[in-house]
Amino acid sequence: MAKGKELREMAERLLVRVGMPAEAGEKYPTSFGGQRQRIGIARAIALSPKLVVADEPVSALDVSVQAQILNLLKDLQEEYGMAYLFVSHDLRVIRHVSDTVAVMYLGKVMEAGPAAELFREPRHPYTRSLLSAVPMLGDAPSERIVLSGRSPPGRPAARCRFHTRCFMAKKECAEVCPLLREIAPGRFAACHLI
């Protein structure tokens, strides 16, 4: 484990690697503003992990800074050979950075599969409605799906969590929770109707 001068040099190398000046380590945290993401990334890669969980890493950034951070993450992924579990509500970002996508509703995976396939042909009603709301996805469904109803209050019961808002819901959806199952090679969905 690094100590003293060796630890300082390691920190400086990490800061430079993420696009910060080496002397940034001498500043107080409150002086960084938008550079905090870079510092967080430096901390995350310090121990050369195989997996980094990135929870909304670019959500508070303007588009140009988002692009810089996403490019940095991609470069670091190649350099360190690590994987990301990238959590985001921004479907454009997810499409840009992901190989595999899992779409969740109320804490349950509704659909999962290779990103290109899922964005090209969403199967679950929730995924379809999400993608229809994002105009910049090109090959996503062009018809806007507007959801009605409300999410079930409290703890979800043993039924489809999406049934109160689903435009395809049947009686079975309100009675039995669908299992996440393979619907095509590498594609999974939790829906009675697929």
Secondary structure, 3 states (H helix, E strand, C coil): CCCHHHHHHHHHHHHHHCCCCHHHHHCCHHHCHHHHHHHHHHHHHCCCCCEEEEECCCCCCCHHHHHHHHHHHHHHHHHHCCEEEEECCCHHHHHHHCCEEEEEECCEEEEEEEHHHHHHCCCCHHHHHHHHCCHHHCCCCCCCCCCCCCCCCCCCCCCCCCCCCCCCCCHHHHCCCCCCEEEECCEEECCCCC
